[in-house]
Amino acid sequence: MDVIFIHELKVETLIGIYPWEQQAPQTIQLDLEVGLPRACGADSDKIDDTIDYSKVVTRIEELFREQHFLLLERAAAAIASTIMEEFKAPWIKVAIAKLAPRRNVKRLGVMIERGVRTAE
């Protein structure tokens, strides 16, 4: 399976369960791996034959403007389902982290996978 990746995408958003988290925007960092429906972009050299990662980034930024999430788990699941449905990706891996959320912690977060990753 061919995979596109987006690493260290940073988004400012309100996220969290604590009152202070619901009032002060935080920076979250996203790392994604997105399986391509087929390797035809590699064959044709046409953007329309693959998933445009620029459009994926734009869609994720829109998602965080449209919705407020309490949990990183829910945000990751929303990203995964959006990308799979709208871009027809058969597989996705999403890692999402809060940056410096606590003293002595550089990042904390979750990683999820959805769909089926196949070897071709």
Secondary structure as the mmCIF struct_conf table of DSSP 4:
data_model
#
loop_
_struct_conf.conf_type_id
_struct_conf.id
_struct_conf.beg_label_comp_id
_struct_conf.beg_label_asym_id
_struct_conf.beg_label_seq_id
_struct_conf.end_label_comp_id
_struct_conf.end_label_asym_id
_struct_conf.end_label_seq_id
STRN STRN1 VAL A 3 THR A 13
STRN STRN2 ILE A 15 ILE A 15
BEND BEND1 ILE A 17 TYR A 18
HELX_RH_3T_P HELX_RH_3T_P1 PRO A 19 GLN A 22
TURN_TY1_P TURN_TY1_P1 GLN A 23 GLN A 23
BEND BEND2 ALA A 24 ALA A 24
STRN STRN3 GLN A 26 GLY A 35
BEND BEND3 PRO A 37 PRO A 37
TURN_TY1_P TURN_TY1_P2 ALA A 39 ALA A 39
HELX_RH_AL_P HELX_RH_AL_P1 CYS A 40 SER A 44
HELX_RH_3T_P HELX_RH_3T_P2 ILE A 47 ASP A 49
BEND BEND4 THR A 50 THR A 50
HELX_RH_AL_P HELX_RH_AL_P2 TYR A 53 GLU A 66
STRN STRN4 PHE A 69 PHE A 69
BEND BEND5 LEU A 70 LEU A 70
HELX_RH_AL_P HELX_RH_AL_P3 LEU A 72 PHE A 87
BEND BEND6 PRO A 90 PRO A 90
STRN STRN5 TRP A 91 ARG A 102
TURN_TY1_P TURN_TY1_P3 ARG A 103 ASN A 104
STRN STRN6 VAL A 105 GLY A 115
#
